[in-house]
Amino acid sequence: MFGEFLSIIVRSIKLDKTLYKDNKNFGEAAIYFAGLIMILDGIAGAVAANTVIKTAVAMSGLTAILTWFVWALFIYVIGVKIFPDKETKVPFKKVLTGVGFAHAPGLLRFFAVTPDLMIPIIFLTQFWIFASLIISTKQILNLKSNLKSFGVVFLSFLIIAFLSISFVMSKMNALPISNIG
């Protein structure tokens, strides 16, 4: 079981597109593997950030789970419901699992042990995760085009970024509409 888990991590880090085509990788334990990858990714990010600022490790794990669901939901809605290809018929659970697997490069953030390494490793792993998400989206949704897969992931990212910035700004009372009334 642990060997299977490690194999998924290594194949995701290697950007192996066959990881997402092989149905044996989406068995009963797959959702748990994906969830564990997401929790470890969140913790790795907190460990990397702790080299510069203090970050709550447990909160990072919980935030990673929320992020996992949000990414998967937007990729599912955009790629399966709004802009599907003819052969795009996939359950949400498979998209959720694929998004979790695609975050395995984030585990490399554990290597950001000094402030000098933090920013390069975080940027590198974030782009790596983005590439992995594009590959997983293309394979899981049976999309014909890399560009369409990029579009689904990028549009999801833009929506998440907009919502995140809006949330932060609303907490700071910095949104123009928060001053109306």
Beta strands, then each sheet from edge to edge (+ up, - down):
end
